[in-house]
């Protein structure tokens, strides 16, 4: 059923061969071991060294790929990201492939922004390189793990279309606020990843923290290298995430933004952000050391937490 769902190229008399796993992490471990054993057996038969296998992934892969590489002694080669391009670049990935590469891992549904990586282009480039070099590197497609259950393909399609419709409601609602850049793509796993257009006064981490007061757990995180200066918030649209919830989340985010807009005059302006300068005063020289962005961010967040704590004390029931 799963083979047909993902259009596996099976002949009329062929059957799919595979193994059921509890989750994607276990599946990755087993797939990685299969690639490693296949590569080792081939190298042994050719009388070549087989002690330095490697895999090529994007920096956006799940941490289980790093665990696989560490546990099973495989070198991990990561394709770094760049601003505006948050998935693995197929051309850069193929450049890293050598005779010791056991597989190139592509993701259909990046953890960071839900985007599908270009598996076809990656495969085509690998075929060309394999012909030119004689390598036999494989590519592995890691598919999104959505349960199909007894619904079959029509039921699965209905669930995903409904999720996508609610994703559009949330995305358009955030766009209408004029405060956010949408980082996720239309084609991919149904989720909305977004970042502040202007983070000079507030941060995505503050928004995430304040949304908890409204019952929302919306993670904020920085992108992997070389896009670590980008911070995003992410909302995954599940089957039980309705249109009503999407509209309510937009309303609550707008409330949070209005509350944050009040904070600079009350809190942030009271915090010394310390610019690097020197001032001569007679025989004395006053020097203020410039603080790092992380130190500034901590001071802003700590100041906001104190403000919220003080407000709770004054608004308590006597």
Secondary structure, DSSP 8 states (H G I E B T S, - for coil): -HHHHTT----TT--------SSHHHHHHHHHHHHHHHHHHHHHHTT---S--EEEEETTS-HHHHHHHHHTT-EEEEE--BTTB-S--HHHHHHT--TTEEEEEEEBS-TTT-BB--HHHHHHHHHHHHHHH----EEEEE------GGGHHHHHHHHHHHHHHHHHHHHHHHHHHTSEEE-S-SSBSSEEEEEES--SS--HHHHHHHHGGGT----EEE--TT-TT-EEEEEE--TT--HHHHHHHHHHHHHHHHHHHHHHHHTGGGS-----EEEEETTEEEEE----HHHHHHHHHHHHHHHHHHHHHHTS--
